[in-house]
Amino acid sequence: MKFLLVLFISFVGLVSHTSAQVARLVHYQGMLKTSDGSHFTGAADLYFSIYQRPLSETPIWSEQHKNVEVKDGHYEVLLGSQNPLNLSFYEYFLEVRADALGVKGPRIPIAGSGYNFRLKFLFAAYTIVWLALFLYMLSLARRQKKIIAELETLAKVRTRAEATK
């Protein structure tokens, strides 16, 4: 029984360590236009902020990406690569600014890959279920061995009883 307890604790430790290593990055692609509405091409410093509500004053997360390559207004970055994203991703809003261009985009709801952070919990739940099934099957095998040993003992006793008649 101690062996099973040690095995269970080791496995749970492994699951929690593995799930803690999930990359907390969000691939974001955006469009950058100048203040006159034309598509920007070149390098720009971009500031990303996440807010809890569309009209919140203070961001709950922010980071700066310097010299982001922009072609015909299109750019892409990995949010969380400069400042770790430690958010639960229930419902947040992203704002992008390019101060040098005098551009501040609207706050948009975050959707998609940010919600994949919850997959680590799903992985942990599946792992625990499989571990429980393994332990149950192991206990069944041990019980089966015990039952077989008891049946063999009963058969020997019955054989002796019949031999003495």
N, C-alpha and C positions, 0 to 999 in steps of 0.2 A: 504494500500500500504506500510506503514511503517513496518507493521508486516512481509510482504514478504521480504522486504529489510533486516530486522534484521535476519530473518530465513536464507536467502541466505548467509549473511556475517558469521553467526555462522557455517553454514555447510561448507563453504569454509575454515574457520579456523580449523574445525575438520579434513577436508581432508588433509590440509597441515601438521597438527600435526601428523596425523596417518601415512602419507607417510614418514615423517622424522624419524620414528622409524623402518624402514626397516633394518634388520641386514645386515651389510656390511662385511660379512665373506665369504671366498671362501674355500671350502673343497678341499684340494690338497693331492693327493697321488703320491708318487714318489719312485724311485729305487735308492739306494745308493750302489755304488761299491767302493772298495778300489782302490788305484792307480795301483795295479797289475791286476785289472779287476774282482776280486772275490767279491761275495756278502758279504756285511758287516752285522754282527749281534752284537747288543749291544746298548748302548746309545751314542748319538752324539749330539753336538751342531750344529744346522743348521742355516744358514744365507740365507734369501730370499730377493731378490731385484727385483724391476720392473723398466724397462727401456722403453722409448718411441720408441727407434729404436734398431735394433739388435746390432749395433756397438756403441751405445751411451756410453760416459765415465762416466756420473753421473746418478745414479739411481734417479727416482722421488719418490720412496717409498722403504722402507726396514724394516725388522724386524728380530729379532733373536729368535729362539726357542731352549731352553736349554734342554739337556737330553731327546731327542726324542728317543723313543723306536724303534729300527730297527730290524726286523726279516727277515732273508734271503734276505736282501737288501730292503725290503718293509717298508715304513713308511707312515704316514698320519698326516697332521696338518690342523689347521684352520687359513688361512692367514687373517690378520686383527684382530686377537685376542690380539696381543701385541701392535700394532700400527694401528690405524684406517685407513681403505682403503677409501679414499675420491677421487676416480678416476672415470672418466666418462666411462672408458672401451671401447674406440673406437678401438685402436689397441696397445697393449703393449706386452712386452717380459719379461718373468720370468727367473731369474738365481738363482740356488741353489748352495751354497758352504758349504763344511764341512772342515774348515781349519785344524782341528786336524788330519784329514785323508789325507790332501793334495789333496782334490778333489774339482773341480769346474766344474759344469755341463754346457752344452750348453744353450744358451738363447732360450727359446721356446715360441711361441706365446700363449697368454692367450686366451682360448676359453671356452665356456660352462657357468658355473654358474656365472662367473663374469658379464656376460651380463644381468643376471636376475635383477641387480640393476635398470635397466630401467623399470621394472614392476611397480615401485611406480608411475611413470608418467602415465602409462596405467591405473592404479587403479584410480588416480586422474581424468583422462579424463573421464572414465566411470562414476565416481561419479558425475561429473559436468553435464554430459549428462542426467543422471537419475534425478538429481535435476532440470534441465531445463524442462524435461518432466513433472515432478511433478508440477512445477509452472505453466506450460502451462495448464495442466488439471485443476488445481485449478482456473485459470483465466476463463477457459471455464465454469466451474461449477458456478462461480459468474455471468458470462454473461447469462447463462441459467436461473438463478433465476431472473435476471433483465428482460429478455425477457418474462418469464412467468408472472411476475407482470404486465408488460406493456400490454400483451395480455388479462389478466384478467380485467385490467382497460378499455381497448377497448371494451371488451365484455359487461361490465356494461354500458358503454356509449351507445353502440349499443342497448342494451336492453331498456334503458331509452328512446332513440330516437324512437324506435318502439312502445313503450308504449304511447308516447305522440301523435302519429299519429292518 
